[in-house]
């Protein structure tokens, strides 16, 4: 247990499970050291979080603050997974309306630190007024932050990069050699989202820039072993302490999931390392064209696969996707498809799984490497493309070839890429490299060191604003 006085830390993540879960994971690790956590979110989101273990439950206070009714936001929609992409802007408006109740909670409690997320750009000034130090906890690796540059650029929009093509090479402030950048098709797809449309008061970049500007430190879900040069760069760009929290490797829940018996029985029948697990996380929903090409590519590969597919993004999503006609019948036996939540950690830890085809979400990358599974990368959202480039640069995975203008891909490229990563001699470098990194990604002693280091900093600087 970390030495020093015990702290009360407030966490307030963005309303997306890709944010909520890493925040909760860090909360558990801090609580294991004896510190009190107040984890603030909405009632329905908290009810959907994993159950807390007995050793940390008394130390983590799950604070439910109702989300205010907001025009155009569907009823009971409290997270990004509940709504189509075009309605996320209304969720941000609702999130901003939590400012008053969150402030009231902070005023009513003795708080040592606040760990806020990128969307709550208004929380830093409130914390400062209350004399409470504030940290931004980034669930993204440092490479993403380094690509976007100094917070002043995000706030003012004063970036020398004005054409989409300018973002496809490393920015001028990155002095070391790297291929990490943003693909042209992702810049073209994201461009409409980089400007406020009248519904939101501000852009996402403005939120991020002000969050960084108004926090005292930045904590990043990363490690020196993985990206020391990017961590150093971000500290220089932000001109404030940057503290890696470790990669937060997954710990399997010992409880048996209702679907696990059937999944395990199927996996047990497959050859060692032969199955490619296909999953795109909670936030990513593929288009019908993408689903069709991916399905037919898996079929063409001839290799065993397990696919967890999300057909709809909330009940309000009118664009439900379907598998190609006859696909499941033609691949029966060597392929299994699930349209519900599946126990990803149990699947990844199974010996028959040799690779993972993913959207390049940071949590999934960490989990795959932790279990020594080679990566096949198919990014969609902005952060995913940068992570994919970084993973490919380190030879931990291979990106499926895409059309640089629209991001399209073909069934043939999927089939060839699956075989490359899973069985071809040419792809052995990816299978070997991921095993080389497995130790550092799964090292719980090293993870404990990072948490102890973070706690020590918070303890030594909790009177920063007093």
C-alpha positions as CSV (number, residue, x, y, z in Angstrom):
1,X,0.0,0.0,0.0
2,X,1.3,3.4,-0.9
3,X,2.6,5.4,2.0
4,X,1.3,8.9,3.0
5,X,-2.1,10.2,3.9
6,X,-5.0,8.8,2.1
7,X,-6.7,11.0,-0.5
8,X,-10.2,11.6,-1.9
9,X,-10.0,11.7,-5.7
10,X,-13.0,12.6,-7.9
11,X,-13.2,11.0,-11.4
12,X,-15.5,12.4,-14.1
13,X,-15.1,10.6,-17.4
14,X,-16.9,11.4,-20.7
15,X,-20.1,9.5,-21.4
16,X,-18.5,6.7,-23.5
17,X,-17.7,3.3,-22.3
18,X,-14.3,3.6,-24.1
19,X,-13.6,6.3,-21.5
20,X,-15.7,5.0,-18.5
21,X,-14.0,1.6,-18.4
22,X,-10.4,2.8,-18.4
23,X,-11.2,5.4,-15.8
24,X,-12.8,2.7,-13.6
25,X,-9.8,0.4,-14.1
26,X,-7.5,3.2,-12.8
27,X,-9.9,3.9,-10.0
28,X,-9.7,0.3,-8.8
29,X,-5.9,0.3,-8.9
30,X,-5.8,3.5,-6.8
31,X,-8.4,2.2,-4.4
32,X,-6.4,-0.9,-3.9
33,X,-3.8,1.4,-2.3
34,X,-6.4,2.6,0.2
35,X,-7.5,5.9,-1.4
36,X,-11.1,7.0,-1.6
37,X,-12.6,7.5,-5.1
38,X,-15.8,9.3,-6.1
39,X,-16.7,8.1,-9.6
40,X,-19.2,10.4,-11.2
41,X,-21.5,9.5,-14.1
42,X,-25.1,9.1,-14.9
43,X,-27.4,6.4,-13.3
44,X,-27.7,4.2,-16.4
45,X,-24.0,4.2,-17.1
46,X,-23.1,3.4,-13.6
47,X,-25.6,0.5,-13.6
48,X,-23.9,-0.9,-16.7
49,X,-20.4,-0.8,-15.2
50,X,-18.7,-4.1,-14.1
51,X,-19.4,-5.0,-10.5
52,X,-16.7,-3.9,-8.1
53,X,-14.6,-6.5,-6.3
54,X,-15.1,-6.8,-2.5
55,X,-11.7,-5.3,-1.7
56,X,-12.3,-2.0,-3.5
57,X,-16.1,-1.6,-3.3
58,X,-16.0,0.2,0.1
59,X,-13.5,2.7,-1.3
60,X,-15.2,3.6,-4.6
61,X,-18.3,5.7,-4.3
62,X,-20.3,5.5,-7.5
63,X,-22.0,8.9,-7.7
64,X,-25.1,9.0,-9.9
65,X,-26.0,12.4,-11.4
66,X,-29.1,12.3,-13.7
67,X,-28.5,13.5,-17.2
68,X,-30.9,16.5,-17.9
69,X,-33.5,16.1,-20.7
70,X,-32.0,17.6,-23.8
71,X,-33.8,18.3,-27.1
72,X,-33.1,15.6,-29.8
73,X,-31.4,13.3,-27.4
74,X,-33.4,10.0,-27.2
75,X,-34.9,9.0,-23.9
76,X,-32.5,6.8,-21.8
77,X,-29.6,7.7,-24.0
78,X,-26.7,8.3,-21.5
79,X,-23.7,7.0,-23.5
80,X,-22.4,7.1,-27.0
81,X,-23.3,3.4,-27.5
82,X,-27.0,4.3,-27.1
83,X,-27.2,6.6,-30.1
84,X,-26.1,7.0,-33.7
85,X,-23.1,9.1,-34.5
86,X,-25.2,12.1,-35.7
87,X,-26.8,12.4,-32.2
88,X,-23.5,12.4,-30.1
89,X,-23.5,16.2,-30.4
90,X,-26.7,16.3,-28.3
91,X,-25.0,14.1,-25.7
92,X,-22.2,16.6,-25.4
93,X,-24.8,19.4,-24.8
94,X,-26.4,17.3,-22.0
95,X,-22.9,16.5,-20.6
96,X,-22.2,20.2,-20.3
97,X,-25.4,20.7,-18.4
98,X,-23.9,18.5,-15.6
99,X,-21.6,21.4,-14.7
100,X,-23.9,22.7,-11.9
101,X,-24.5,19.3,-10.1
102,X,-20.9,18.4,-10.4
103,X,-19.9,21.7,-9.0
104,X,-22.3,21.2,-6.1
105,X,-20.8,17.8,-5.4
106,X,-17.3,19.3,-5.3
107,X,-18.4,22.1,-3.0
108,X,-20.1,19.7,-0.6
109,X,-17.1,17.3,-0.2
110,X,-13.5,17.5,0.8
111,X,-11.6,16.6,-2.4
112,X,-7.8,16.3,-2.9
113,X,-7.7,15.8,-6.7
114,X,-10.0,15.8,-9.7
115,X,-9.3,13.5,-12.7
116,X,-11.3,14.9,-15.6
117,X,-11.8,13.9,-19.2
118,X,-11.2,15.8,-22.4
119,X,-14.8,16.8,-22.9
120,X,-15.3,18.6,-19.6
121,X,-13.3,21.7,-20.6
122,X,-15.3,23.8,-18.0
123,X,-14.2,21.7,-15.0
124,X,-10.6,23.0,-14.7
125,X,-11.6,26.6,-13.9
126,X,-14.2,25.4,-11.4
127,X,-11.6,23.2,-9.7
128,X,-9.2,26.2,-9.5
129,X,-11.9,28.4,-7.9
130,X,-12.4,25.7,-5.3
131,X,-8.7,25.3,-4.6
132,X,-8.6,21.7,-5.9
133,X,-5.8,20.5,-8.2
134,X,-7.0,19.0,-11.5
135,X,-5.5,16.4,-13.8
136,X,-6.6,15.4,-17.3
137,X,-6.5,11.6,-17.5
138,X,-6.0,10.7,-21.2
139,X,-7.2,7.3,-22.2
140,X,-5.3,7.8,-25.5
141,X,-1.6,7.1,-25.9
142,X,0.8,10.0,-26.1
143,X,1.3,9.6,-29.9
144,X,-2.2,11.0,-30.5
145,X,-1.6,14.0,-28.3
146,X,1.7,14.6,-30.0
147,X,0.2,14.6,-33.5
148,X,-2.4,17.3,-32.5
149,X,0.3,19.5,-31.0
150,X,0.2,22.3,-28.4
151,X,-3.1,23.2,-26.7
152,X,-2.9,26.8,-28.0
153,X,-3.4,25.5,-31.6
154,X,-6.5,23.6,-30.6
155,X,-8.1,26.6,-28.8
156,X,-7.4,29.2,-31.5
157,X,-7.4,26.9,-34.6
158,X,-4.1,28.5,-35.5
159,X,-2.4,25.5,-37.1
160,X,0.0,25.7,-39.9
161,X,-1.6,22.6,-41.3
162,X,-4.5,23.9,-43.5
163,X,-4.9,21.3,-46.2
164,X,-5.9,17.7,-45.5
165,X,-2.7,16.5,-47.0
166,X,-0.7,18.4,-44.4
167,X,-1.9,16.0,-41.7
168,X,-0.6,12.9,-43.6
169,X,3.0,13.5,-42.5
170,X,4.4,14.0,-39.1
171,X,4.0,17.6,-37.8
172,X,7.0,20.0,-37.7
173,X,7.3,19.8,-33.8
174,X,8.0,16.0,-34.0
175,X,11.8,15.9,-34.4
176,X,12.3,12.1,-34.2
177,X,11.8,9.7,-37.1
178,X,8.3,8.3,-37.3
179,X,5.7,7.2,-39.8
180,X,2.8,8.0,-37.4
181,X,0.4,10.5,-38.9
182,X,-3.2,10.7,-40.0
183,X,-4.4,8.9,-43.2
184,X,-6.0,11.2,-45.8
185,X,-9.3,9.3,-45.8
186,X,-9.6,9.9,-42.0
187,X,-8.9,13.6,-42.3
188,X,-11.6,13.9,-45.1
189,X,-14.1,11.9,-43.0
190,X,-13.4,13.8,-39.8
191,X,-13.3,17.3,-41.3
192,X,-17.1,18.0,-40.8
193,X,-16.7,17.1,-37.1
194,X,-13.9,19.6,-36.4
195,X,-16.2,22.6,-36.5
196,X,-19.2,23.5,-34.3
197,X,-22.5,23.2,-36.2
198,X,-24.7,25.4,-34.0
199,X,-25.9,22.6,-31.8
200,X,-22.7,22.5,-29.8
201,X,-21.0,25.6,-28.4
202,X,-17.5,24.5,-29.1
203,X,-15.5,21.9,-31.2
204,X,-13.9,18.8,-29.7
205,X,-10.5,20.4,-30.3
206,X,-11.5,23.5,-28.4
207,X,-12.7,21.3,-25.5
208,X,-9.4,19.3,-25.5
209,X,-7.2,22.4,-25.7
210,X,-8.9,24.1,-22.8
211,X,-8.9,20.9,-20.7
212,X,-5.2,20.7,-21.1
213,X,-4.6,24.4,-20.6
214,X,-6.6,24.5,-17.3
215,X,-5.4,21.2,-15.7
216,X,-2.3,21.1,-13.5
217,X,-0.9,17.8,-14.8
218,X,-1.7,15.3,-17.6
219,X,-1.9,11.6,-16.8
220,X,-1.7,9.3,-19.8
221,X,-2.6,5.6,-20.2
222,X,0.8,4.7,-21.5
223,X,4.3,3.5,-20.6
224,X,7.9,4.6,-21.0
225,X,8.7,1.2,-22.5
226,X,6.2,1.7,-25.3
227,X,6.5,5.3,-26.3
228,X,9.1,7.3,-24.3
229,X,9.8,9.7,-27.1
230,X,6.1,10.7,-27.5
231,X,5.7,11.1,-23.7
232,X,8.7,13.5,-23.7
233,X,7.3,15.4,-26.6
234,X,3.9,15.9,-25.0
235,X,5.5,17.2,-21.8
236,X,7.4,19.8,-23.9
237,X,4.3,20.8,-25.9
238,X,2.0,21.1,-22.9
239,X,4.7,22.7,-20.6
240,X,3.4,20.8,-17.6
241,X,4.1,17.4,-15.9
242,X,3.0,14.4,-17.9
243,X,2.8,11.2,-15.9
244,X,2.2,7.7,-17.5
245,X,-0.2,5.6,-15.6
246,X,0.9,2.3,-17.2
247,X,-1.0,0.4,-19.8
248,X,-3.6,-1.0,-17.5
249,X,-3.5,-4.6,-18.6
250,X,-6.7,-6.5,-18.3
251,X,-7.5,-8.9,-15.5
252,X,-10.0,-11.5,-16.3
253,X,-13.2,-11.7,-14.4
254,X,-13.4,-15.1,-12.8
255,X,-17.2,-15.2,-13.1
256,X,-18.6,-17.3,-15.9
257,X,-20.3,-15.3,-18.6
258,X,-23.7,-16.7,-19.8
259,X,-22.3,-17.1,-23.3
260,X,-18.8,-18.3,-22.4
261,X,-19.6,-22.0,-22.2
262,X,-20.8,-22.1,-25.8
263,X,-17.9,-20.0,-27.0
264,X,-15.3,-22.0,-25.1
265,X,-16.7,-25.2,-26.5
266,X,-16.3,-23.9,-30.0
267,X,-12.8,-22.5,-29.4
268,X,-11.7,-25.8,-27.8
269,X,-12.5,-27.6,-31.2
270,X,-10.1,-25.3,-33.1
271,X,-6.4,-25.8,-33.7
272,X,-3.9,-23.9,-31.6
273,X,-3.4,-20.3,-32.7
274,X,-5.7,-20.8,-35.8
275,X,-8.6,-18.5,-35.0
276,X,-8.7,-14.8,-35.8
277,X,-11.0,-12.9,-33.4
278,X,-12.9,-10.0,-35.1
279,X,-14.2,-7.2,-32.9
280,X,-14.6,-3.4,-33.3
281,X,-15.4,-2.2,-29.7
282,X,-18.3,-0.4,-28.2
283,X,-18.0,2.8,-30.2
284,X,-17.4,1.6,-33.8
285,X,-20.2,0.5,-36.1
286,X,-19.3,-0.5,-39.6
287,X,-21.4,0.5,-42.7
288,X,-23.3,-2.1,-44.7
289,X,-20.6,-2.0,-47.4
290,X,-17.8,-2.5,-44.9
291,X,-19.6,-5.4,-43.2
292,X,-20.2,-7.1,-46.5
293,X,-16.6,-6.8,-47.7
294,X,-15.3,-7.9,-44.3
295,X,-17.5,-10.9,-44.2
296,X,-16.7,-12.1,-47.7
297,X,-13.0,-11.5,-47.0
298,X,-13.2,-13.7,-43.9
299,X,-14.9,-16.3,-46.0
300,X,-12.3,-16.1,-48.8
301,X,-9.4,-16.5,-46.3
302,X,-10.5,-20.0,-45.4
303,X,-9.4,-19.5,-41.8
304,X,-11.4,-20.0,-38.6
305,X,-12.8,-16.8,-37.2
306,X,-14.9,-15.6,-34.2
307,X,-16.7,-12.3,-35.0
308,X,-18.5,-10.1,-32.4
309,X,-20.5,-7.8,-34.6
310,X,-22.6,-4.8,-33.6
311,X,-25.5,-4.4,-36.0
312,X,-27.1,-1.3,-34.5
313,X,-25.8,1.7,-32.5
314,X,-28.7,2.2,-30.1
315,X,-32.4,1.6,-30.7
316,X,-32.6,5.0,-32.4
317,X,-30.2,3.9,-35.1
318,X,-32.1,3.5,-38.4
319,X,-29.2,2.0,-40.3
320,X,-29.1,-1.6,-39.1
321,X,-26.4,-3.7,-40.8
322,X,-26.7,-7.3,-41.9
323,X,-24.4,-10.1,-42.9
324,X,-24.4,-11.2,-46.5
325,X,-27.1,-13.7,-47.4
326,X,-25.9,-17.3,-46.8
327,X,-22.6,-16.2,-45.1
328,X,-23.2,-18.0,-41.8
329,X,-24.4,-21.1,-43.6
330,X,-21.3,-21.2,-45.9
331,X,-18.9,-20.6,-43.0
332,X,-20.6,-22.8,-40.4
333,X,-18.2,-24.8,-38.4
334,X,-15.1,-22.7,-39.0
335,X,-16.8,-19.4,-38.2
336,X,-18.9,-18.2,-35.2
337,X,-20.8,-14.9,-35.1
338,X,-22.1,-13.2,-32.0
339,X,-24.3,-10.1,-32.1
340,X,-24.3,-9.6,-28.3
341,X,-21.6,-8.6,-25.8
342,X,-18.9,-11.3,-25.5
343,X,-16.2,-11.9,-22.8
344,X,-13.3,-10.5,-24.8
345,X,-10.6,-11.3,-22.2
346,X,-11.6,-14.9,-21.9
347,X,-11.6,-15.2,-25.7
348,X,-8.2,-13.5,-26.1
349,X,-6.6,-15.7,-23.5
350,X,-7.7,-18.9,-25.2
351,X,-4.9,-20.9,-26.9
352,X,-6.8,-21.4,-30.2
353,X,-7.0,-17.6,-30.8
354,X,-3.9,-16.5,-32.7
355,X,-4.8,-13.0,-33.9
356,X,-7.2,-10.1,-33.5
357,X,-8.8,-8.0,-36.3
358,X,-9.8,-4.7,-34.7
359,X,-10.6,-1.0,-35.1
360,X,-7.3,-0.1,-33.3
361,X,-9.0,1.1,-30.1
362,X,-6.2,1.5,-27.5
363,X,-7.8,-0.8,-24.9
364,X,-8.1,-3.6,-27.5
365,X,-4.5,-3.1,-28.7
366,X,-3.3,-3.4,-25.1
367,X,-5.3,-6.5,-24.5
368,X,-4.2,-8.2,-27.7
369,X,-0.5,-7.6,-27.1
370,X,-0.9,-8.6,-23.4
371,X,-2.0,-12.0,-24.6
372,X,0.5,-12.2,-27.4
373,X,-2.0,-12.1,-30.3
374,X,-0.9,-10.6,-33.6
375,X,-2.9,-7.6,-34.8
376,X,-4.8,-6.9,-38.0
377,X,-5.8,-3.3,-38.1
378,X,-8.9,-1.7,-39.6
379,X,-9.3,1.8,-38.1
380,X,-12.4,4.0,-38.5
381,X,-12.5,6.9,-36.0
382,X,-9.8,9.5,-35.8
383,X,-7.8,8.3,-32.8
384,X,-7.8,4.7,-34.1
385,X,-5.9,5.6,-37.3
386,X,-3.0,7.2,-35.4
387,X,-2.8,4.2,-33.0
388,X,-2.9,1.8,-36.0
389,X,0.0,3.7,-37.6
390,X,2.0,3.5,-34.3
391,X,1.2,-0.2,-33.9
392,X,2.2,-1.0,-37.5
393,X,5.4,1.1,-37.1
394,X,6.4,-1.1,-34.2
395,X,5.6,-4.3,-36.3
396,X,2.9,-5.4,-33.8
397,X,0.3,-5.4,-36.5
398,X,-0.6,-4.9,-40.1
399,X,-3.1,-2.4,-41.6
400,X,-5.6,-3.7,-44.2
401,X,-4.9,-1.7,-47.4
402,X,-7.5,1.1,-47.9
403,X,-8.5,3.5,-50.6
404,X,-6.8,6.7,-49.4
405,X,-9.7,9.0,-50.5
406,X,-12.7,7.2,-49.1
407,X,-11.2,4.5,-46.8
408,X,-12.8,1.7,-48.7
409,X,-11.4,-1.8,-48.7
410,X,-12.1,-5.0,-50.6
411,X,-12.8,-8.6,-49.6
412,X,-9.6,-9.6,-51.4
413,X,-7.5,-7.3,-49.3
414,X,-9.2,-8.6,-46.2
415,X,-8.5,-12.2,-47.1
416,X,-4.9,-11.6,-48.1
417,X,-4.3,-9.6,-44.9
418,X,-5.8,-12.2,-42.6
419,X,-3.6,-14.9,-44.2
420,X,-0.5,-12.7,-43.9
421,X,-0.9,-12.0,-40.2
422,X,-2.1,-15.5,-39.3
423,X,-0.2,-18.0,-41.4
424,X,2.1,-16.6,-44.1
425,X,5.8,-16.6,-43.7
426,X,6.0,-12.9,-44.6
427,X,3.7,-12.1,-41.7
428,X,5.9,-14.0,-39.1
429,X,7.5,-10.7,-38.1
430,X,4.1,-9.5,-36.6
431,X,3.6,-12.8,-34.8
432,X,7.1,-12.7,-33.4
433,X,7.1,-9.0,-32.5
434,X,3.9,-9.2,-30.5
435,X,5.3,-12.0,-28.4
436,X,8.4,-9.9,-27.8
437,X,6.2,-7.0,-26.4
438,X,3.9,-9.4,-24.5
439,X,6.0,-9.3,-21.3
440,X,6.0,-5.5,-20.9
441,X,2.3,-5.2,-21.7
442,X,1.3,-7.9,-19.1
443,X,3.8,-7.0,-16.4
444,X,1.6,-6.3,-13.3
445,X,4.6,-5.4,-11.2
446,X,5.5,-2.7,-13.6
447,X,1.9,-1.6,-13.7
448,X,1.9,-1.3,-9.9
449,X,5.1,0.8,-10.1
450,X,3.3,3.3,-12.4
451,X,0.3,3.5,-10.1
452,X,2.5,4.1,-7.1
453,X,4.4,6.8,-8.9
454,X,1.1,8.6,-9.9
455,X,-0.2,8.4,-6.3
456,X,3.1,9.7,-4.9
457,X,2.9,12.7,-7.2
458,X,-0.8,13.4,-6.3
459,X,0.1,13.1,-2.6
460,X,3.0,15.5,-2.9
461,X,1.1,18.1,-4.8
462,X,-2.4,17.9,-3.4
463,X,-2.0,21.3,-1.8
464,X,-1.1,22.9,-5.1
465,X,-4.1,25.2,-5.1
466,X,-4.6,25.6,-1.3
